[in-house]
Amino acid sequence: MNQKYSPLFVPYELNNGVYLENRLVVAPLTVYDSGDNGELTEASRTFWNNRFAGFGLYVMPFTNVHPSGIGFESPNAFSNEHLPTLREYAEIAHGQGAKIVAQIAHSGLRANRTMAKGYDIVAPTAEMNSGARVMTGSEVREMVASFAHAAELALRAGLDGVEIHGANGWLVQQFVSANTNWRDDYWGGSLEKRLHFPLEIIDAVDRVRREHNRPDFIVGYRFSPEEPGERGITMAETFALVDALVEKPLQYLHVSLWDFYKKARRGADTARNRMDLLHERIAGRLPLIGVGNLYTADDLVNAYNTGWAEFIAAGKSVMLNPDLVELIKTGREDEIETSFDWDKADSYRYTPAMLRGTQLGMDFYPPSKQHGVRYRNEEY
């Protein structure tokens, strides 16, 4: 291995004593492929096979904590029936030598009514376009308990932890954002009250691992630092969130960004990078996972060498390179692919939905050599 990449392979001890083999994380890749009950399909098994060998941590995709929150084909963690699937994910990860955390989540107003198993679509505030109705105070409490129950199922299934999904406009972020939370009770109004939902989820998940005497069970939190719109989340509000999160019994924070080097939009120095600002605010109190269109070995190590993150997550590069870490470790980093080649489409082992998204040119997927990217997301 070229020694300039060695910083990526330094182990790290989390604050609960768990060691991660290196600084490389598999970002939560949504493959839009699961059975009716969230189970793995042959297409998804084929995709995940040896996809992240050599990584220190694998963040399992969006995992539904309640049937009302299903927004797309994804794994579930709200019933004992889901334990076999969760165990299979754990076995896949551990077989490749990686720790695994389930990204526990709820779609909120973005849930798919046809998948919600007869439940209402619910959100912090009623929303006409989606048909979401406002959650009662007791329902919010019950949803906190649903996140905790999902964590317990993950623990029982042998996963190494959970990541609370507070990013990308899903339910937890819907509570944090004044764009989507217009409540005037305990769960909304001031920023302090809008933070009650994520902070109480963390406390509830922590109680689960204490009840099971599992201090080694990892708990992380993912967030999007800014939103568009006059009432959208600002960097200043995210700083307040970060200040609250570092006081909680978490093992890491994980920022969701399309571009690792994106500058702040508002609420902070707009000449500075979001990653830099966030890392400065965290001030070493928790490790930060950075991400954002990092494809090559040089992209990964250069991002790490900024000093803005303790871990670097790869997403699109993992989609294109099932053997990414092996290529780096064996000095074949020049073979790392940065675009999808339709002439050898089978080699990537994409699910049917991923192929359709690539064909449409959605920037959720890597660009294709033949078609590039046609639809760009500037929201986050």
C-alpha positions as CSV (number, residue, x, y, z in Angstrom):
1,M,0.0,0.0,0.0
2,N,1.1,3.5,-0.8
3,Q,2.0,5.0,2.6
4,K,0.2,8.2,2.0
5,Y,-3.1,6.3,2.5
6,S,-1.9,4.8,5.9
7,P,-3.8,7.5,7.9
8,L,-7.0,5.9,6.8
9,F,-6.1,2.7,8.4
10,V,-5.3,3.9,12.0
11,P,-7.6,2.2,14.5
12,Y,-9.9,4.3,16.7
13,E,-11.2,3.6,20.2
14,L,-14.7,5.0,20.8
15,N,-15.6,6.4,24.2
16,N,-17.4,3.2,25.2
17,G,-14.2,1.1,24.6
18,V,-15.1,-0.3,21.2
19,Y,-12.3,-0.3,18.7
20,L,-12.9,0.3,15.0
21,E,-10.3,-1.2,12.8
22,N,-9.8,2.0,10.7
23,R,-11.2,5.4,9.7
24,L,-13.3,4.2,6.8
25,V,-17.1,3.9,7.0
26,V,-19.6,2.6,4.5
27,A,-22.2,5.3,4.2
28,P,-25.9,4.2,4.5
29,L,-26.6,3.1,0.9
30,T,-30.2,2.9,0.0
31,V,-30.6,0.1,-2.5
32,Y,-34.4,0.4,-2.8
33,D,-34.8,-3.4,-2.7
34,S,-36.5,-5.5,0.0
35,G,-39.3,-7.9,0.5
36,D,-42.8,-7.1,1.7
37,N,-41.7,-7.3,5.3
38,G,-38.3,-5.6,4.8
39,E,-36.4,-8.8,4.3
40,L,-33.3,-9.1,2.1
41,T,-33.9,-10.2,-1.5
42,E,-31.5,-12.1,-3.7
43,A,-30.7,-8.8,-5.5
44,S,-29.8,-7.0,-2.3
45,R,-27.8,-10.0,-1.0
46,T,-25.9,-10.0,-4.3
47,F,-25.2,-6.2,-3.9
48,W,-24.0,-6.5,-0.3
49,N,-21.8,-9.5,-0.8
50,N,-18.1,-8.4,-0.1
51,R,-19.2,-4.8,-0.7
52,F,-17.4,-3.4,2.4
53,A,-14.7,-5.9,3.3
54,G,-11.9,-4.0,5.1
55,F,-14.1,-1.1,6.4
56,G,-14.2,-0.3,10.1
57,L,-17.9,0.4,10.2
58,Y,-20.9,-0.3,8.0
59,V,-24.0,1.8,8.5
60,M,-27.0,-0.3,7.5
61,P,-29.6,1.5,5.3
62,F,-32.6,3.3,6.6
63,T,-34.4,0.9,9.0
64,N,-38.0,1.6,9.8
65,V,-39.0,1.9,13.4
66,H,-42.7,1.9,12.8
67,P,-45.0,0.8,10.0
68,S,-46.4,4.3,9.6
69,G,-42.9,5.5,8.7
70,I,-42.1,3.3,5.7
71,G,-41.3,5.5,2.7
72,F,-39.6,3.0,0.3
73,E,-38.3,-0.5,0.1
74,S,-36.1,-0.8,3.2
75,P,-35.5,-3.1,6.2
76,N,-37.8,-3.0,9.3
77,A,-37.2,-3.1,13.0
78,F,-40.5,-2.9,14.8
79,S,-41.5,-6.5,15.4
80,N,-39.8,-9.8,16.5
81,E,-40.6,-11.0,13.0
82,H,-37.8,-8.7,11.8
83,L,-35.1,-10.3,13.9
84,P,-34.0,-12.9,11.3
85,T,-33.4,-10.1,8.7
86,L,-31.5,-8.0,11.2
87,R,-29.4,-11.1,12.1
88,E,-28.7,-11.6,8.5
89,Y,-27.4,-8.1,8.1
90,A,-25.2,-8.6,11.1
91,E,-23.8,-11.8,9.7
92,I,-23.1,-10.2,6.4
93,A,-21.2,-7.3,8.0
94,H,-19.3,-9.4,10.5
95,G,-18.4,-11.9,7.8
96,Q,-16.6,-9.1,6.1
97,G,-14.9,-7.9,9.3
98,A,-16.9,-4.7,9.8
99,K,-18.9,-3.5,12.7
100,I,-22.5,-2.7,11.9
101,V,-25.0,-0.2,13.1
102,A,-28.6,0.0,11.9
103,Q,-29.8,3.5,10.8
104,I,-33.1,3.6,12.7
105,A,-35.5,6.0,11.1
106,H,-39.1,7.1,10.3
107,S,-40.2,8.9,7.1
108,G,-42.8,11.2,8.8
109,L,-44.7,13.2,6.3
110,R,-42.6,11.6,3.5
111,A,-44.0,8.1,4.2
112,N,-45.6,6.1,1.4
113,R,-49.2,5.6,2.2
114,T,-49.3,2.4,0.1
115,M,-46.5,0.9,2.3
116,A,-47.7,2.1,5.7
117,K,-49.7,-1.0,6.4
118,G,-53.0,0.9,7.0
119,Y,-51.5,3.4,9.4
120,D,-52.0,7.2,9.1
121,I,-49.1,9.3,7.7
122,V,-48.0,11.3,10.7
123,A,-45.7,14.3,11.2
124,P,-45.0,17.0,13.8
125,T,-47.4,19.3,11.9
126,A,-50.2,18.4,9.5
127,E,-49.2,18.8,5.9
128,M,-51.7,19.0,3.0
129,N,-49.6,17.7,0.1
130,S,-48.7,14.4,1.8
131,G,-52.0,14.1,3.8
132,A,-50.0,13.8,7.0
133,R,-51.9,14.5,10.2
134,V,-50.4,16.1,13.3
135,M,-49.1,13.7,15.9
136,T,-50.7,14.0,19.4
137,G,-48.4,14.4,22.3
138,S,-48.9,10.8,23.4
139,E,-48.1,9.6,19.9
140,V,-44.8,11.5,19.9
141,R,-44.0,9.7,23.2
142,E,-45.0,6.4,21.6
143,M,-42.7,7.1,18.6
144,V,-39.8,7.8,21.0
145,A,-40.5,4.3,22.4
146,S,-40.6,2.9,18.9
147,F,-37.0,4.1,18.2
148,A,-35.9,2.5,21.5
149,H,-37.7,-0.8,20.6
150,A,-35.9,-0.8,17.2
151,A,-32.6,-0.4,19.0
152,E,-33.4,-3.3,21.3
153,L,-34.2,-5.5,18.3
154,A,-30.9,-4.5,16.7
155,L,-29.1,-5.4,20.0
156,R,-30.9,-8.7,20.3
157,A,-30.1,-9.5,16.6
158,G,-26.3,-9.1,17.2
159,L,-25.7,-5.7,15.6
160,D,-23.0,-3.6,17.1
161,G,-25.2,-0.5,17.5
162,V,-27.6,2.0,15.9
163,E,-27.4,5.3,14.2
164,I,-30.4,7.6,14.9
165,H,-31.3,9.2,11.6
166,G,-31.8,12.9,12.2
167,A,-31.0,13.9,8.7
168,N,-32.3,14.3,5.1
169,G,-35.7,15.6,6.0
170,W,-37.0,12.5,7.7
171,L,-39.2,12.5,10.9
172,V,-36.4,13.4,13.4
173,Q,-35.3,16.4,11.3
174,Q,-38.9,17.3,10.7
175,F,-39.2,17.9,14.5
176,V,-35.9,19.9,14.6
177,S,-36.8,22.2,11.6
178,A,-39.1,25.2,11.9
179,N,-40.0,24.4,8.2
180,T,-42.0,21.3,9.3
181,N,-42.5,21.8,13.1
182,W,-45.1,24.5,13.8
183,R,-46.2,23.0,17.2
184,D,-46.6,25.1,20.3
185,D,-46.4,22.3,22.9
186,Y,-43.5,20.5,24.6
187,W,-42.3,19.2,21.2
188,G,-42.2,22.5,19.3
189,G,-42.0,26.2,19.2
190,S,-38.6,27.4,20.4
191,L,-35.5,25.6,19.1
192,E,-35.0,24.2,22.6
193,K,-38.4,22.5,22.4
194,R,-37.9,21.3,18.8
195,L,-34.8,19.5,20.0
196,H,-36.8,17.5,22.6
197,F,-37.7,14.8,20.2
198,P,-34.2,13.7,19.1
199,L,-32.7,14.2,22.6
200,E,-35.4,12.0,24.2
201,I,-34.8,9.3,21.5
202,I,-31.2,9.2,22.5
203,D,-32.0,8.9,26.2
204,A,-34.5,6.1,25.4
205,V,-32.0,4.2,23.3
206,D,-29.4,4.6,26.0
207,R,-31.8,3.2,28.6
208,V,-32.2,0.1,26.4
209,R,-28.5,-0.7,26.4
210,R,-28.2,0.0,30.1
211,E,-31.1,-2.3,30.8
212,H,-29.2,-5.0,28.8
213,N,-25.9,-4.1,30.4
214,R,-24.4,-3.4,27.0
215,P,-22.2,-0.3,27.2
216,D,-20.4,-1.6,24.1
217,F,-23.5,-1.1,22.0
218,I,-22.7,1.9,19.8
219,V,-25.1,4.8,19.5
220,G,-24.5,7.4,16.8
221,Y,-26.5,10.3,15.4
222,R,-26.7,11.6,11.8
223,F,-27.8,15.1,11.0
224,S,-28.0,17.5,8.0
225,P,-26.5,20.9,8.9
226,E,-28.7,23.2,6.8
227,E,-32.0,23.4,4.9
228,P,-33.2,25.8,2.2
229,G,-36.1,28.2,2.8
230,E,-36.7,31.1,5.2
231,R,-37.6,28.8,8.1
232,G,-35.1,26.0,7.3
233,I,-32.4,24.8,9.6
234,T,-29.4,27.2,9.7
235,M,-25.8,26.5,10.8
236,A,-26.5,28.5,13.9
237,E,-29.3,26.1,14.8
238,T,-27.1,23.1,14.0
239,F,-24.5,24.4,16.4
240,A,-27.1,24.4,19.1
241,L,-28.0,20.8,18.2
242,V,-24.4,19.8,18.2
243,D,-23.9,21.4,21.7
244,A,-26.8,19.3,23.0
245,L,-25.7,16.1,21.3
246,V,-22.2,16.2,22.7
247,E,-23.7,16.2,26.2
248,K,-25.5,12.9,25.4
249,P,-24.1,9.3,25.8
250,L,-23.3,9.0,22.1
251,Q,-20.2,7.4,20.4
252,Y,-20.1,9.5,17.2
253,L,-21.8,12.2,15.1
254,H,-22.3,11.7,11.4
255,V,-23.0,14.6,9.1
256,S,-25.0,14.1,5.8
257,L,-23.5,16.2,3.0
258,W,-23.6,15.9,-0.8
259,D,-20.2,17.6,-0.9
260,F,-17.5,17.3,1.7
261,Y,-16.2,20.8,0.9
262,K,-19.6,22.6,0.7
263,K,-19.5,26.0,2.4
264,A,-22.0,27.3,4.9
265,R,-25.2,28.8,3.5
266,R,-26.2,31.0,6.5
267,G,-26.0,31.2,10.2
268,A,-22.2,31.0,10.2
269,D,-19.2,32.3,8.2
270,T,-20.2,31.6,4.6
271,A,-16.6,31.6,3.5
272,R,-15.8,28.5,5.5
273,N,-16.6,24.9,4.9
274,R,-19.4,23.3,6.8
275,M,-17.2,20.4,7.8
276,D,-14.6,22.7,9.2
277,L,-17.2,24.7,11.2
278,L,-18.8,21.6,12.6
279,H,-15.5,20.0,13.6
280,E,-14.5,23.2,15.3
281,R,-17.8,23.3,17.2
282,I,-17.6,19.7,18.3
283,A,-14.1,20.4,19.6
284,G,-13.0,16.8,20.0
285,R,-15.9,15.9,22.4
286,L,-17.1,13.2,19.9
287,P,-15.7,11.9,16.7
288,L,-17.3,13.1,13.5
289,I,-17.9,11.1,10.3
290,G,-17.6,13.2,7.2
291,V,-18.9,12.3,3.7
292,G,-19.7,13.9,0.4
293,N,-18.8,12.8,-3.2
294,L,-15.5,11.2,-2.2
295,Y,-14.6,8.6,-4.9
296,T,-10.8,7.9,-5.2
297,A,-8.2,7.0,-2.6
298,D,-6.8,10.5,-2.9
299,D,-10.3,11.9,-2.3
300,L,-10.6,9.9,0.9
301,V,-7.2,10.6,2.3
302,N,-7.3,14.3,1.4
303,A,-10.6,14.7,3.1
304,Y,-9.2,13.0,6.2
305,N,-6.1,15.1,6.1
306,T,-8.1,18.3,6.4
307,G,-8.5,17.4,10.1
308,W,-12.2,18.1,9.9
309,A,-13.4,14.5,10.6
310,E,-12.1,11.5,12.5
311,F,-13.8,9.1,10.1
312,I,-14.5,9.3,6.3
313,A,-17.6,7.7,4.8
314,A,-17.7,6.4,1.3
315,G,-21.0,5.9,-0.5
316,K,-21.0,6.3,-4.3
317,S,-17.4,4.9,-4.5
318,V,-18.6,1.7,-2.6
319,M,-21.5,1.4,-5.2
320,L,-18.9,1.4,-8.0
321,N,-16.1,-0.5,-6.3
322,P,-17.1,-3.7,-4.4
323,D,-13.4,-4.1,-3.5
324,L,-12.6,-0.5,-2.7
325,V,-10.4,-1.1,0.4
326,E,-8.6,-4.0,-1.2
327,L,-7.7,-1.8,-4.2
328,I,-6.2,0.8,-1.9
329,K,-4.4,-1.8,0.3
330,T,-2.8,-3.6,-2.7
331,G,-1.6,-0.5,-4.4
332,R,-4.2,-0.7,-7.2
333,E,-5.9,2.6,-6.4
334,D,-5.6,3.6,-10.0
335,E,-8.3,1.0,-10.7
336,I,-10.9,2.7,-8.6
337,E,-13.9,3.6,-10.8
338,T,-15.6,7.0,-10.5
339,S,-18.4,6.5,-13.0
340,F,-20.8,3.8,-14.0
341,D,-20.1,2.1,-17.3
342,W,-23.2,0.5,-18.9
343,D,-20.9,-1.7,-21.0
344,K,-20.1,-3.7,-17.8
345,A,-23.2,-3.0,-15.8
346,D,-23.4,-6.5,-14.3
347,S,-20.0,-6.0,-12.5
348,Y,-21.5,-3.5,-10.1
349,R,-24.3,-5.8,-9.0
350,Y,-26.8,-3.0,-8.7
351,T,-30.4,-3.8,-7.7
352,P,-33.1,-3.1,-10.4
353,A,-34.0,0.2,-8.7
354,M,-30.4,1.4,-8.6
355,L,-30.1,0.7,-12.3
356,R,-33.2,2.7,-13.1
357,G,-32.0,5.6,-11.0
358,T,-28.6,5.5,-12.8
359,Q,-30.4,5.4,-16.1
360,L,-32.5,8.5,-15.2
361,G,-29.3,10.3,-14.2
362,M,-30.2,10.9,-10.6
363,D,-27.3,12.3,-8.5
364,F,-28.2,9.9,-5.7
365,Y,-26.1,7.5,-7.7
366,P,-22.7,7.9,-9.4
367,P,-22.8,9.4,-12.9
368,S,-22.7,7.0,-15.8
369,K,-20.1,7.4,-18.5
370,Q,-22.8,7.3,-21.2
371,H,-25.4,9.7,-19.6
372,G,-23.8,11.6,-16.8
373,V,-26.1,13.2,-14.2
374,R,-29.3,14.9,-15.3
375,Y,-31.0,15.6,-11.9
376,R,-29.1,17.3,-9.2
377,N,-30.3,17.7,-5.6
378,E,-29.3,21.1,-4.0
379,E,-31.5,20.7,-0.9
380,Y,-28.7,19.6,1.5
